[in-house]
Amino acid sequence: MEKSNTLKRFFVDVEDTLIFRTSRHDEKTGEPVWILNNPLVALMKNFRAKYPDALMVVWSLGGKQYAKRWVKQIVPNLEIVALDKRPDTVSLIRKNDIVIDDDFPFYCIAKIIKPNELSNILF
């Protein structure tokens, strides 16, 4: 088995990556209606099954609690860390990590994979 410090890690943004905004709004709350990126959720589950000890992060510029809300709603049974996406948390990324994001605002040592490029991911 690989040492834990050499395992790839998995980082996923929330809006327009894990979920996509629709043009609809909830009639009761007025909140936007979101649709789930099902291929990405499947990829996350496959990654967790293959690498049960690897770090998986879902993060957002909207903050840790926002990311945590979506993790609990979408993949409550996967062990995933929710974080605020900021320069200091982005420093967790290593060169060979998997980073999936529609619009990454910071320098990143790893290749940023767009949500429409999921078929290019190997692990």
N, C-alpha and C positions, 0 to 999 in steps of 0.2 A: 504494500500500500504506500502511496505517496505521503511524504511528510506534509503536515497541515500548512506549513509556510510555503509550500510549492504548489498547492492546489489553486486552480483558477477560482476566482470569486465572481459573483454575478451581481451587477448593479443595474437597476431598472428605474426609470423616471415614471411618474404617475401620468400627468395630463399629456394627451396626444401621443402616448407611448403604450402604457398599460390600459388606459381608457381613452376613448375618443368622444369629444363633444358632438352632440347632434344639434340640429337647429331647433329642436323641440324643448319646451320647458314643462316641468311638472305643474299641472293645473292647481294643485293644492298649495305647494310651497313656492312656486315660481323659480325653483332651482333648475339649472340646465339638466337635460337628460343625457346620460353618458352611455356608451356601449363599450363592452369589454373586448379587448384584443385577445380573443380565444387562442389563436396560435401562440402568442407570447405566454399565456397562462400555461398551456401545454408544455412549452419549452421549459418554463420554470419548474414545473412538476418533474419533468424528465431529468433536468439538471440536479434537483434535490435527490431524486432516486439514485442517480449515479454517484453523486458526491454528498452523502448525508452530513459530512462534517464541514463542508465548505461554507464560507460566509456568503449569505445572500442579502442584498440590501434593496429596499424600495425607498426612494427618496423623492423629495419635491422642493421646489423653490417656495411652495406654499407652506412648508414647515413639516416637522416631525409628526405632529398630531394628525395633520391632513394625510400624510403618507400612511400612518398607522391605521387610520379609519378605512382606507382602501384595502390594506393588507387584511384586516379583520373581515372585511366584507367579501373579498374575492378569494383569498387563499388562507383561510384561518388555520388550516392544519399543517401548513408549511412553516418551518422555523425560519422566519425572515426578520431582519432588523429594519425598522423604519427610522429614517434620518432626514434631517433638514439638509437640502443640497446647498452647500456653501463651500468656499475655497478650502477651509480646513477639513471638511469631510471628504471632499474630492481627493485630498492627498492620500486617502486610503487605497486608491486605485493603483494597481501594479500593471506593468506593461502587458502581460498576457491575460489580464482579467477580461471578462465579458461586460461591456457597458452598452446598454441599449437606451437610446435617448433621441427624441425628435429634434432637439435644439439645445445642444450642450453649451452653456455660456462661459465655461472656464477652460483653461489649458488642461489637457489630459494626456498622460503618457500612453494610454491604451487607445486602440482604434475605437471610435464611436460608431456603433451600428444603429442605423435608422430602423424604425419599426417595420418598414417595408423590405428590409434586407434580412429577415430572420432565417431564410433558407441558407444563408451564407455562414451560419454559426455552426462550428464544430466544437465538440467537447468530449 
